[in-house]
């Protein structure tokens, strides 16, 4: 069975971060997301792999902001 597409709210809950953080990660860190019309949609497997590969790791720049 194919993975369901998740909304920004759903993926934020899945990762334990805010929706604003999700949007920042899309823009600044290349978080895997697919734009469908005006909405961003996510596949859990893609996002989990991105996290495992270090996509969500904090940098000094982020801590200063």
N, C-alpha and C positions, 0 to 999 in steps of 0.2 A: 504494500500500500504506500502511495507517495506521501511525503511529508506535507503537512498543511503549511500554508503561508501564514506568517505571523505579522501583526501590526507593530508599529514602533512601541506602543504601550506594552504589548505582550512580550516583545524581546527585551524591553527594559526590565520588566518583572523577572523574566528568565535569568537575566544577568545580574539583577540586584542593583541596578543603577537608575538614574532618572532618564526620562525621555530626552531632555536637553543633552545629556551626555551621549546618548545614542546618536543624535543628530551631529554633535561635534565630532564623534568618531567617524561618521560617514564622510564628513568634509575634510577632516585633518589626518585621519589614519587609514583611510581606505577600507573601512568596515564593509563587508559584503552586504549589499542591499540592492534591491531592484525597484525602480520607480515605475509605478503603474498609475498612469494619470497623474494626479496630485499626491498620491499616497506612496509611502515607502513600505515595501514588504520584504520579509526576511525568511530564510530557511534556517532552522535551528542548527542543522548539521554544518552548514557553511560558516555560521557565526561561531559555533563551538570550535571548529578547526582554526578559524582566525584567532580566537582567544588563545588556543593551545600553542600557536606559532608565535605568540608574543605581540599580537596586534593591539591588545588592550593594556600593555604594560605602561606604567606611569613613567614620565620623563621629568627632568628638572624643570623644563619649560612649563609643563602643565601645573606643577606644584606652585610655581610663582604666579600664575594667572589667577 
